C-alpha cells in the first residue's frame, strides 16, 4: 500500500537533460490555511511504498535517509511528513536532532479505529510515543490516517475529542485527516474539527478520490472554509514520471488544484533537486 507522494525511479532520475539545477534556489513558504502554521511549499514525504512500518525512504538506511533529510533542509524544505505505518518517525527524529525546532513543521499520521471497534486505541499514549520517537515536545500536525469512507466524523467522535484535548494542551497544533475517499473528503471540507486535509491530486486522476475536477471542487470548498490543504500523489504515486508528466503534474498542483503545499516522496538528492527546480519555476 503506497501512502505517500511520489516515486520517480528508485535508481535515479529519468529525462532531466533539459533541466538546469540552480543550487541557490530555495523552497519558499506558504500559509497553511487558517491553521496559523507557515510551511515550506514542499514537504519531504517519507512513505513511498509504505507499510508494515517501513517505506522506500526508511529502507535506504539511516545514513542515506539523514543525508536526504538534511539536503531537504538546506534547500528550504522545512516540512517533514511521517506516519506510524511508514516507520519513519525515528528516522526524521535522528535527522533533525541538530536543527532548530522552531524552523520545522512536523506532520505525522495515525490509524484510528471506529469508536465501536473491538480494538481500542490509547491515543494519549501513542501521541507521547510519537513525540519521543521524533524527539519533540509537540507535533505540528497529527492526522487520522487513510480514511477510506464517509461517516468518519460520527464513528470516530470519541477519538476526535481526544485529539482536541491534546490540541488544547499544546501537544498538537493542528489536526485532520488523510483522505482516500471522496465522501470522506467532502465531509472534511466542511467539518469544523478539521484543520488540515491531506488529499490526493494530480491532472491524470490516477490513485485519486475522484476525478481531478471533482477533487478540485471539493478542495475549493475546503480552502474557502480555511482548511490547510496538503496535496499528495502529485505524480499519481509514481505512475506519471516522464519529464513532461512531471512538469504537467507540478504545474497542475501549483496553479489549478486548490492546495497550499505538497508532499513528495523523494528517494534521492537528484530527485529532490529536480522537484525543487520545477516547483519554484512554476509557482508564480
Backbone bond lengths (Angstrom), bond angles and torsions (degrees), N, CA, C in turn:
res aa  C-N    CA-C-N  psi(-1)  N-CA   C-N-CA  omega(-1)  CA-C   N-CA-C  phi
1 X - - - 1.468 - - 1.522 108.12 -
2 X 1.329 118.03 114.06 1.452 121.15 179.55 1.503 109.82 -92.64
3 X 1.325 117.82 121.52 1.459 120.51 -172.32 1.517 112.99 -121.21
4 X 1.329 119.13 16.52 1.454 119.10 -179.54 1.515 111.16 -122.33
5 X 1.327 115.95 -165.05 1.445 119.44 -167.56 1.500 116.82 -77.95
6 X 1.351 121.18 -65.14 1.451 119.96 -167.60 1.502 111.05 -146.49
7 X 1.307 115.81 150.49 1.458 121.82 167.05 1.510 106.85 -139.10
8 X 1.325 118.33 115.71 1.462 119.37 -177.24 1.525 108.70 -80.12
9 X 1.287 117.75 -76.31 1.453 122.44 174.31 1.514 105.37 -146.84
10 X 1.306 117.82 127.92 1.464 120.82 -170.51 1.515 111.40 -57.17
11 X 1.328 118.19 -34.97 1.453 120.31 -175.89 1.522 113.30 -86.02
12 X 1.314 118.50 -6.91 1.447 119.62 179.22 1.501 112.68 151.14
13 X 1.340 115.74 -169.96 1.450 120.71 -176.99 1.517 111.90 -86.82
14 X 1.325 114.12 155.97 1.459 119.88 172.50 1.517 108.55 -124.78
15 X 1.332 115.93 143.73 1.467 121.54 170.70 1.520 113.42 58.79
16 X 1.319 117.66 48.92 1.462 120.01 178.35 1.524 111.19 -114.93
17 X 1.314 117.54 18.49 1.456 120.31 -173.92 1.521 112.30 -66.79
18 X 1.318 118.09 -22.40 1.459 120.28 -178.85 1.526 113.17 -90.71
19 X 1.324 116.46 2.93 1.459 120.25 -175.51 1.519 109.81 -107.20
20 X 1.319 117.18 123.51 1.460 121.98 176.78 1.518 108.50 -100.46
21 X 1.329 116.65 119.68 1.453 120.47 -178.99 1.528 110.39 -77.50
22 X 1.301 116.00 133.62 1.452 122.59 174.37 1.520 107.50 -112.75
23 X 1.328 116.41 102.46 1.450 120.02 -172.96 1.530 112.87 -68.02
24 X 1.334 117.37 -11.51 1.455 118.89 176.24 1.524 111.80 -91.09
25 X 1.339 117.59 8.24 1.461 121.89 175.58 1.521 108.89 -86.05
26 X 1.326 116.75 124.02 1.453 121.49 -178.70 1.526 110.18 -117.83
27 X 1.296 114.77 146.29 1.462 120.36 177.96 1.521 109.18 -67.87
28 X 1.322 116.16 133.66 1.464 119.88 -179.59 1.524 110.56 -86.38
29 X 1.320 116.24 -179.51 1.462 121.82 -177.94 1.522 110.42 -117.57
30 X 1.321 115.25 152.13 1.461 122.12 179.71 1.524 109.11 -136.99
31 X 1.322 115.63 156.53 1.465 120.20 173.40 1.524 108.91 -78.57
32 X 1.322 116.08 135.14 1.461 121.31 -178.59 1.533 108.82 -93.67
33 X 1.328 115.38 78.97 1.463 120.38 -178.90 1.514 111.21 58.44
34 X 1.327 115.26 -139.43 1.464 121.25 -179.99 1.529 112.21 -99.57
35 X 1.338 116.96 22.70 1.467 120.16 -177.56 1.525 112.71 -73.30
36 X 1.327 117.39 -18.67 1.456 120.78 -171.81 1.518 112.72 85.10
37 X 1.330 117.33 -1.60 1.459 122.16 179.45 1.523 110.23 -95.19
38 X 1.312 115.25 139.04 1.456 122.08 170.28 1.521 107.26 -112.19
39 X 1.320 116.76 125.40 1.471 120.99 -169.92 1.520 109.93 -128.38
40 X 1.323 116.16 158.53 1.459 119.19 171.74 1.525 108.89 -67.59
41 X 1.314 115.48 147.09 1.468 120.77 -175.63 1.533 111.98 -63.38
42 X 1.324 116.59 -24.64 1.458 122.50 175.57 1.523 108.30 -114.50
43 X 1.324 116.27 134.13 1.463 121.59 168.87 1.517 108.38 -104.20
44 X 1.314 116.43 144.86 1.463 120.70 173.99 1.513 108.47 -80.36
45 X 1.334 116.59 108.38 1.449 121.28 175.95 1.518 110.52 -76.43
46 X 1.324 116.47 147.04 1.466 120.45 -175.79 1.524 111.95 -128.86
47 X 1.351 117.21 22.84 1.456 118.82 -172.92 1.509 115.96 -131.04
48 X 1.348 118.52 28.05 1.452 119.52 177.97 1.526 109.93 -61.63
49 X 1.325 115.52 126.97 1.471 121.92 -174.94 1.538 109.68 50.65
50 X 1.335 114.16 47.28 1.453 120.35 -175.28 1.516 113.39 -87.63
51 X 1.311 115.81 146.03 1.458 123.18 177.06 1.509 109.78 166.37
52 X 1.337 116.06 157.17 1.467 120.94 179.57 1.527 112.25 54.44
53 X 1.341 115.42 35.95 1.456 123.50 175.89 1.526 113.12 62.89
54 X 1.342 115.17 36.61 1.458 120.08 170.88 1.518 108.76 -154.05
55 X 1.324 116.07 165.51 1.456 122.55 -179.89 1.521 107.77 -156.44
56 X 1.336 116.10 173.91 1.464 117.97 176.06 1.522 111.51 -58.75
57 X 1.329 116.79 -33.21 1.458 119.20 179.71 1.531 111.57 -69.61
58 X 1.317 118.15 -44.69 1.466 118.81 -179.88 1.524 111.17 -73.59
59 X 1.331 116.85 -29.40 1.466 119.56 179.28 1.524 112.52 -67.37
60 X 1.326 118.25 -16.17 1.461 119.45 177.22 1.529 112.10 -74.79
61 X 1.335 116.99 -11.04 1.458 120.52 178.73 1.517 111.56 93.43
62 X 1.332 115.77 158.53 1.457 120.92 -173.43 1.525 112.61 -62.11
63 X 1.315 118.80 -43.61 1.462 120.42 -175.49 1.522 111.60 -62.89
64 X 1.333 117.41 -47.52 1.465 120.48 -179.96 1.523 111.09 -68.00
65 X 1.331 115.89 -39.32 1.464 119.69 177.73 1.525 109.69 -59.96
66 X 1.308 116.30 -46.87 1.463 120.30 -177.33 1.525 111.23 -63.06
67 X 1.331 117.26 -41.33 1.461 119.80 177.38 1.522 111.07 -60.49
68 X 1.342 116.14 -40.90 1.462 119.80 179.33 1.530 110.95 -67.34
69 X 1.322 116.72 -43.27 1.466 120.67 -179.06 1.524 111.92 -64.72
70 X 1.322 117.01 -38.43 1.464 120.13 179.53 1.527 111.05 -75.11
71 X 1.328 117.15 -33.09 1.465 119.29 173.82 1.529 109.60 -63.44
72 X 1.330 116.19 -39.97 1.464 120.04 176.22 1.527 110.28 -56.36
73 X 1.310 116.24 -46.77 1.468 120.55 -179.20 1.530 110.66 -61.55
74 X 1.321 116.44 -43.11 1.463 120.78 -179.09 1.533 111.67 -63.25
75 X 1.315 117.25 -28.94 1.466 121.52 -179.96 1.524 112.50 -92.25
76 X 1.343 117.88 5.37 1.459 121.48 175.26 1.508 115.25 100.50
77 X 1.335 118.32 -0.67 1.462 120.30 176.12 1.524 107.87 -80.96
78 X 1.314 115.56 112.70 1.469 120.90 -176.46 1.529 111.24 -119.00
79 X 1.329 115.93 15.96 1.460 123.53 -173.24 1.532 106.27 -122.06
80 X 1.336 116.77 120.77 1.464 121.88 -176.98 1.524 109.28 -118.64
81 X 1.329 115.30 124.60 1.467 123.89 -174.75 1.525 108.89 -106.21
82 X 1.324 116.27 116.14 1.470 122.36 -174.43 1.523 109.93 -125.78
83 X 1.332 115.68 176.99 1.465 122.09 171.16 1.518 108.50 -164.66
84 X 1.324 114.83 153.88 1.457 119.45 176.68 1.522 110.57 -60.73
85 X 1.326 117.71 -41.36 1.463 121.16 -175.78 1.526 112.09 -68.25
86 X 1.332 118.02 -19.65 1.460 120.92 176.40 1.533 112.28 -82.85
87 X 1.337 116.87 -20.23 1.460 119.75 -173.48 1.516 113.03 69.16
88 X 1.318 117.22 22.28 1.465 120.33 -169.40 1.520 114.93 -96.47
89 X 1.319 117.88 -9.69 1.464 118.30 -176.40 1.527 113.11 -62.02
90 X 1.342 120.01 -45.36 1.468 118.25 177.01 1.526 112.94 -63.07
91 X 1.328 117.63 -30.67 1.461 121.29 179.20 1.524 110.26 -67.87
92 X 1.326 116.43 -46.07 1.460 119.31 176.82 1.523 109.93 -64.96
93 X 1.321 116.66 -42.82 1.457 120.31 179.37 1.513 112.89 -55.54
94 X 1.323 116.35 -45.50 1.461 120.16 178.62 1.522 111.11 -65.91
95 X 1.330 117.03 -36.67 1.465 121.48 -176.11 1.520 112.69 -70.25
96 X 1.331 117.83 -31.50 1.467 120.65 -173.11 1.523 113.35 -100.16
97 X 1.327 117.07 7.40 1.467 119.99 -174.59 1.525 113.14 -55.05
98 X 1.316 117.48 -35.42 1.460 120.67 -176.64 1.525 113.06 -97.70
99 X 1.330 117.11 3.29 1.459 120.42 -177.72 1.520 110.80 -94.91
100 X 1.333 118.04 148.58 1.475 120.47 178.27 1.525 111.41 -67.48
101 X 1.313 116.49 120.83 1.470 121.17 -176.04 1.518 111.80 -57.83
102 X 1.323 117.73 -35.45 1.459 120.08 -175.47 1.526 111.90 -67.56
103 X 1.327 118.12 -14.83 1.459 121.29 178.59 1.523 113.24 -88.98
104 X 1.324 117.57 -5.34 1.451 121.99 -170.11 1.534 112.00 -109.58
105 X 1.320 114.94 150.24 1.460 121.93 166.43 1.521 107.11 -117.69
106 X 1.322 116.31 122.72 1.459 122.19 -176.68 1.521 109.17 -114.61
107 X 1.328 115.70 117.76 1.455 122.93 179.14 1.524 108.22 -117.05
108 X 1.324 115.91 133.70 1.450 119.14 172.22 1.526 109.34 -140.35
109 X 1.319 114.82 171.84 1.463 120.38 -171.02 1.521 109.84 -137.80
110 X 1.339 115.24 148.26 1.453 121.01 -179.11 1.524 109.40 -137.80
111 X 1.323 115.94 138.31 1.461 119.99 175.74 1.522 109.06 -74.86
112 X 1.336 115.92 131.04 1.463 122.59 -176.35 1.528 109.54 -118.55
113 X 1.342 118.34 120.65 1.472 119.91 177.56 1.522 110.87 -73.54
114 X 1.319 115.94 164.52 1.463 119.83 173.78 1.531 109.46 -68.73
115 X 1.321 115.97 156.69 1.462 120.55 -176.97 1.523 112.96 -57.86
116 X 1.344 116.40 -35.06 1.466 119.63 -175.96 1.531 113.06 -94.80
117 X 1.328 117.84 9.95 1.465 120.85 179.87 1.521 110.54 -69.98
118 X 1.337 116.13 152.20 1.459 120.62 177.07 1.525 111.20 -62.38
119 X 1.343 115.87 -36.41 1.458 119.69 -179.44 1.526 109.42 -81.92
120 X 1.324 116.72 124.70 1.464 122.15 179.11 1.524 109.02 -108.16
121 X 1.307 115.53 129.47 1.456 121.46 -178.46 1.522 109.90 -99.23
122 X 1.334 116.63 131.48 1.459 121.03 171.77 1.523 106.94 -88.50
123 X 1.318 116.06 92.96 1.454 120.69 -173.08 1.521 112.08 -64.02
124 X 1.333 116.87 -42.07 1.459 120.26 -178.52 1.525 111.58 -59.97
125 X 1.329 116.66 -44.14 1.466 120.09 178.65 1.517 111.32 -63.80
126 X 1.319 116.45 -38.98 1.454 119.79 179.59 1.524 112.15 -67.65
127 X 1.324 116.97 -39.99 1.461 119.25 177.22 1.529 110.15 -62.94
128 X 1.327 117.09 -41.54 1.463 120.25 177.12 1.528 110.94 -61.13
129 X 1.328 116.59 -40.99 1.465 120.34 178.72 1.532 110.57 -65.74
130 X 1.317 116.68 -41.22 1.459 120.25 178.49 1.530 110.12 -60.25
131 X 1.326 116.52 -45.37 1.468 119.82 -179.16 1.527 111.01 -61.56
132 X 1.327 115.46 -38.24 1.463 119.91 178.65 1.521 110.78 -67.19
133 X 1.344 117.37 -43.62 1.461 120.69 -179.46 1.527 111.60 -63.35
134 X 1.324 116.46 -37.42 1.464 120.37 -179.05 1.527 110.89 -82.84
135 X 1.331 116.56 -27.40 1.458 120.84 -177.19 1.513 112.38 81.14
136 X 1.322 116.13 46.15 1.458 121.37 -177.30 1.518 110.58 -139.51
137 X 1.312 116.86 149.62 1.466 120.97 177.15 1.524 111.78 -76.44
138 X 1.328 116.15 -27.49 1.462 119.79 -177.25 1.521 109.53 -141.70
139 X 1.316 115.76 158.43 1.465 123.26 177.26 1.527 107.20 -114.22
140 X 1.300 116.35 129.83 1.466 119.34 -176.70 1.522 112.15 -68.04
141 X 1.332 117.24 -44.98 1.464 121.11 -178.24 1.526 108.89 -138.75
142 X 1.336 116.26 126.59 1.458 121.38 172.49 1.524 107.85 -121.05
143 X 1.326 115.75 124.52 1.456 121.74 -177.80 1.522 111.09 -111.86
144 X 1.329 116.13 145.17 1.454 120.68 164.56 1.530 106.34 -72.40
145 X 1.308 115.86 122.57 1.462 121.45 -168.24 1.528 112.27 -87.28
146 X 1.339 114.38 139.16 1.456 122.63 166.06 1.534 112.15 57.32
147 X 1.333 115.63 58.37 1.463 121.42 177.67 1.531 108.30 -81.92
148 X 1.322 116.34 117.23 1.464 121.74 -169.02 1.527 114.27 -113.99
149 X 1.343 116.72 11.75 1.458 118.47 179.75 1.521 109.92 -154.79
150 X 1.331 115.30 158.76 1.446 119.32 171.79 1.519 110.63 -72.99
151 X 1.320 116.34 169.73 1.455 121.23 179.35 1.513 114.97 87.03
152 X 1.340 116.95 0.89 1.466 119.50 -178.14 1.528 112.03 -60.81
153 X 1.330 117.26 -29.74 1.459 120.14 -176.95 1.533 111.76 -70.36
154 X 1.335 117.30 -17.30 1.464 120.96 176.64 1.520 112.01 -100.13
155 X 1.337 117.27 -39.30 1.464 118.07 -173.78 1.532 114.59 -89.33
156 X 1.344 116.74 3.23 1.469 120.55 173.73 1.527 111.24 -128.58
157 X 1.320 115.84 27.07 1.468 121.14 -173.60 1.526 112.43 -61.09
158 X 1.346 116.77 -39.31 1.472 119.22 -178.58 1.517 111.11 -62.44
159 X 1.316 116.40 -43.80 1.460 119.76 179.40 1.523 111.33 -69.16
160 X 1.319 116.30 -34.88 1.461 119.35 177.76 1.520 110.88 -60.77
161 X 1.327 117.66 -37.43 1.467 121.04 175.90 1.524 111.10 -63.44
162 X 1.335 116.30 -37.41 1.458 119.68 178.93 1.528 111.24 -68.45
163 X 1.333 116.80 -37.41 1.464 120.19 173.59 1.530 109.91 -57.26
164 X 1.330 115.88 -46.15 1.464 119.87 -177.66 1.524 111.86 -63.84
165 X 1.327 117.46 -38.02 1.469 120.10 177.63 1.523 110.74 -62.82
166 X 1.335 116.62 -43.11 1.462 119.73 178.17 1.529 110.70 -63.82
167 X 1.313 115.44 -34.28 1.463 119.91 176.78 1.537 110.57 -67.83
168 X 1.322 116.41 -43.32 1.461 120.51 177.58 1.524 111.98 -62.76
169 X 1.336 116.22 -32.37 1.465 121.28 179.60 1.521 112.97 -80.34
170 X 1.327 117.40 -3.27 1.456 121.52 178.95 1.511 114.49 81.96
171 X 1.326 116.85 7.97 1.463 120.71 179.56 1.518 110.51 -80.01
172 X 1.325 116.33 -32.58 1.454 123.09 173.63 1.529 108.63 -117.98
173 X 1.320 116.04 145.15 1.455 120.57 175.59 1.525 112.41 -96.60
174 X 1.332 116.92 -33.70 1.462 121.14 -177.69 1.523 108.80 -152.22
175 X 1.341 115.44 153.29 1.459 121.37 -177.12 1.524 109.38 -134.06
176 X 1.337 115.64 162.89 1.450 118.79 178.72 1.513 111.55 173.43
177 X 1.346 114.87 -154.77 1.464 119.55 -178.86 1.518 110.59 -135.09
178 X 1.318 114.35 156.97 1.459 123.57 166.05 1.528 106.01 -101.30
179 X 1.330 117.29 113.39 1.458 121.73 -170.12 1.523 112.39 -93.30
180 X 1.347 114.30 136.76 1.455 121.68 174.15 1.535 110.26 -134.71
181 X 1.339 115.70 34.74 1.462 120.79 -178.00 1.521 107.98 -164.21
182 X 1.326 117.82 137.63 1.455 120.53 -175.23 1.525 112.01 -67.29
183 X 1.342 117.97 -35.64 1.465 119.44 177.89 1.527 110.94 -67.85
184 X 1.335 115.86 -39.68 1.464 119.60 176.25 1.520 110.31 -61.93
185 X 1.319 116.49 -40.62 1.459 121.31 -179.82 1.525 111.13 -65.75
186 X 1.319 116.94 -41.85 1.466 120.09 179.24 1.529 111.23 -62.88
187 X 1.332 116.77 -40.21 1.468 120.00 177.76 1.528 110.20 -63.43
188 X 1.335 116.03 -43.25 1.461 120.07 -177.69 1.525 111.76 -63.52
189 X 1.317 116.66 -33.33 1.463 121.00 -176.75 1.522 112.84 -62.30
190 X 1.343 117.09 -26.05 1.466 120.50 -174.97 1.530 113.17 -119.33
191 X 1.319 118.05 -4.42 1.461 120.30 -175.90 1.533 110.53 -80.44
192 X 1.340 118.53 124.27 1.460 120.20 -177.43 1.525 114.39 -65.75
193 X 1.339 117.92 -18.48 1.471 120.84 177.90 1.519 111.20 -67.07
194 X 1.315 116.77 -29.27 1.462 122.72 -172.94 1.524 111.28 -76.58
195 X 1.335 115.45 127.38 1.464 121.55 168.27 1.524 111.12 -100.55
196 X 1.327 116.13 -40.28 1.467 121.91 -172.20 1.530 109.67 -133.11
197 X 1.330 115.67 137.17 1.463 122.79 173.79 1.517 108.10 -119.71
198 X 1.327 116.35 131.27 1.457 120.85 168.07 1.522 106.51 -102.60
199 X 1.343 116.00 121.13 1.465 121.36 -170.80 1.518 110.77 -129.70
200 X 1.340 115.30 144.64 1.461 121.72 178.92 1.530 109.38 -83.79
201 X 1.343 115.91 125.69 1.452 118.78 -175.27 1.525 110.40 -152.48
202 X 1.326 116.25 128.94 1.459 122.56 172.60 1.534 107.66 -160.83
203 X 1.319 118.53 162.83 1.472 119.54 -174.35 1.517 114.10 -74.55
204 X 1.331 117.56 -8.51 1.456 121.39 -174.44 1.537 112.91 -99.16
205 X 1.326 117.43 -10.47 1.461 121.06 -178.08 1.516 113.01 73.57
206 X 1.316 117.43 18.65 1.462 122.12 -175.28 1.527 110.88 -87.17
207 X 1.341 116.05 127.76 1.469 121.30 179.84 1.529 111.39 53.18
208 X 1.335 115.18 47.83 1.458 121.79 -179.70 1.524 110.93 -118.41
209 X 1.346 116.13 169.99 1.458 121.68 178.77 1.522 112.21 -76.84
210 X 1.322 116.94 -18.99 1.455 122.67 -179.48 1.513 108.23 -170.06
211 X 1.318 117.10 -166.57 1.459 120.00 177.89 1.529 109.44 -68.95
212 X 1.337 118.08 158.00 1.465 118.91 176.78 1.521 113.32 -53.77
213 X 1.329 117.68 -41.51 1.466 119.62 -179.60 1.525 111.40 -65.58
214 X 1.342 116.68 -41.49 1.460 119.85 179.76 1.526 111.12 -63.62
215 X 1.322 116.13 -45.80 1.470 119.41 -178.47 1.521 110.43 -67.48
216 X 1.319 117.69 -41.70 1.463 121.18 177.39 1.528 111.07 -56.52
217 X 1.326 116.78 -41.63 1.466 121.08 -178.94 1.521 111.11 -64.79
218 X 1.324 117.19 -43.91 1.466 120.40 178.29 1.525 110.63 -64.77
219 X 1.322 116.86 -41.98 1.461 119.76 -179.35 1.528 111.58 -67.36
220 X 1.320 117.15 -29.64 1.465 119.40 174.98 1.524 110.29 -63.49
221 X 1.331 116.45 -41.37 1.472 120.35 176.12 1.520 110.77 -62.98
222 X 1.326 116.14 -44.96 1.466 120.50 179.27 1.527 110.65 -59.51
223 X 1.313 116.00 -43.20 1.460 120.72 -179.27 1.524 111.03 -63.86
224 X 1.327 116.11 -42.14 1.475 120.42 177.01 1.526 111.30 -60.55
225 X 1.334 116.60 -30.65 1.459 121.64 179.95 1.524 113.15 -88.18
226 X 1.326 116.74 8.63 1.458 120.86 173.34 1.510 115.50 83.87
227 X 1.334 117.80 9.84 1.462 119.98 179.34 1.527 110.26 -71.79
228 X 1.318 116.16 142.25 1.449 120.31 170.42 1.519 108.55 -82.15
229 X 1.330 118.13 130.95 1.463 120.92 -173.05 1.523 109.72 -121.76
230 X 1.328 114.27 119.98 1.460 122.37 177.66 1.526 107.60 -107.24
231 X 1.312 117.32 118.04 1.458 121.11 178.89 1.519 111.19 -80.74
232 X 1.327 115.50 140.28 1.465 121.05 173.89 1.529 108.36 -133.41
233 X 1.332 116.01 172.29 1.474 122.60 -175.71 1.528 110.24 55.83
234 X 1.314 115.50 39.26 1.467 121.64 -177.04 1.525 111.25 -60.80
235 X 1.335 117.25 -33.44 1.460 122.37 177.11 1.525 111.19 -106.86
236 X 1.321 116.93 24.21 1.461 120.87 177.96 1.507 113.09 67.57
237 X 1.326 117.22 32.83 1.460 123.75 -177.85 1.528 110.96 61.55
238 X 1.346 114.00 47.62 1.454 119.87 174.66 1.512 115.21 81.42
239 X 1.339 117.84 8.17 1.463 120.72 -179.27 1.531 110.96 -81.04
240 X 1.316 117.27 -37.33 1.472 122.28 -173.06 1.532 109.13 -110.28
241 X 1.322 115.54 87.81 1.465 119.71 -170.61 1.520 113.38 -125.16
242 X 1.320 117.73 5.12 1.458 118.81 172.50 1.523 108.80 -66.16
243 X 1.323 115.64 159.90 1.456 119.68 -175.21 1.527 112.17 -54.85
244 X 1.324 117.11 -48.01 1.457 119.51 -178.14 1.525 111.77 -69.16
245 X 1.340 117.57 -31.48 1.459 121.07 178.03 1.528 111.18 -69.98
246 X 1.308 116.53 -39.91 1.471 118.70 177.04 1.522 110.28 -62.77
247 X 1.329 114.75 -43.15 1.455 118.61 179.90 1.531 110.77 -63.47
248 X 1.324 117.06 -44.87 1.462 121.36 179.39 1.524 110.86 -62.44
249 X 1.319 116.81 -40.50 1.465 121.47 -178.23 1.520 111.45 -65.83
250 X 1.319 116.63 -45.15 1.468 120.62 179.67 1.523 110.43 -64.91
251 X 1.320 116.87 -44.21 1.467 120.24 -179.11 1.535 110.39 -62.75
252 X 1.318 116.27 -42.19 1.465 120.75 178.46 1.532 110.54 -62.95
253 X 1.326 116.45 -45.27 1.466 120.36 -178.92 1.526 111.11 -60.11
254 X 1.321 116.31 -40.92 1.459 120.08 -175.10 1.523 113.69 -80.22
255 X 1.317 117.34 -32.92 1.461 120.29 -169.74 1.525 115.43 -108.40
256 X 1.339 117.68 -18.95 1.464 118.92 -172.96 1.525 115.16 -128.74
257 X 1.291 119.31 -19.31 1.462 120.90 -162.41 1.530 115.15 -84.79
258 X 1.336 117.65 -13.97 1.478 121.81 -177.94 1.531 113.18 70.02
259 X 1.327 117.33 28.82 1.462 120.91 172.66 1.528 109.21 -100.45
260 X 1.325 115.57 160.75 1.466 120.63 174.03 1.519 112.03 -91.13
261 X 1.322 116.05 -36.82 1.459 121.65 -176.79 1.520 107.73 -154.83
262 X 1.330 116.27 177.93 1.465 119.51 -176.52 1.516 110.23 -139.95
263 X 1.321 115.80 150.39 1.454 121.43 172.16 1.518 108.49 -106.28
264 X 1.333 115.75 132.37 1.456 122.26 -177.15 1.525 108.80 -125.03
265 X 1.314 116.52 123.40 1.458 121.43 -179.01 1.514 111.06 -85.49
266 X 1.315 116.96 76.55 1.459 123.18 -174.37 1.518 110.50 -84.09
267 X 1.341 115.60 148.40 1.456 119.77 -173.38 1.518 114.10 -122.34
268 X 1.320 117.63 3.15 1.463 120.39 177.71 1.519 108.44 -157.68
269 X 1.326 115.46 162.47 1.457 120.77 176.56 1.528 109.90 -63.31
270 X 1.345 117.92 -36.42 1.455 121.03 179.28 1.530 110.83 -63.20
271 X 1.312 117.24 -43.80 1.462 120.52 177.22 1.524 110.83 -62.53
272 X 1.318 115.58 -41.28 1.461 119.33 -178.45 1.522 111.04 -64.70
273 X 1.325 116.99 -45.23 1.456 119.98 179.50 1.529 110.99 -63.18
274 X 1.315 116.60 -39.32 1.466 121.12 177.43 1.526 110.66 -59.86
275 X 1.328 116.28 -48.08 1.464 120.60 -178.16 1.523 111.55 -64.75
276 X 1.320 116.51 -41.87 1.470 120.25 -178.74 1.526 110.31 -62.24
277 X 1.332 116.60 -46.01 1.461 119.51 -179.60 1.520 111.40 -61.74
278 X 1.315 117.35 -41.33 1.467 120.41 -179.05 1.528 111.00 -67.00
279 X 1.322 115.99 -43.80 1.464 119.41 -178.99 1.524 111.14 -63.35
280 X 1.312 116.38 -48.62 1.470 118.85 -174.99 1.532 111.53 -71.07
281 X 1.321 117.24 -28.04 1.458 119.91 177.42 1.519 112.10 -72.93
282 X 1.335 116.84 -29.48 1.465 120.82 -174.32 1.526 114.14 -102.06
283 X 1.319 119.09 -2.94 1.464 120.47 -167.78 1.533 113.31 -70.58
284 X 1.323 118.67 -26.99 1.468 118.88 -176.71 1.524 112.32 -97.17
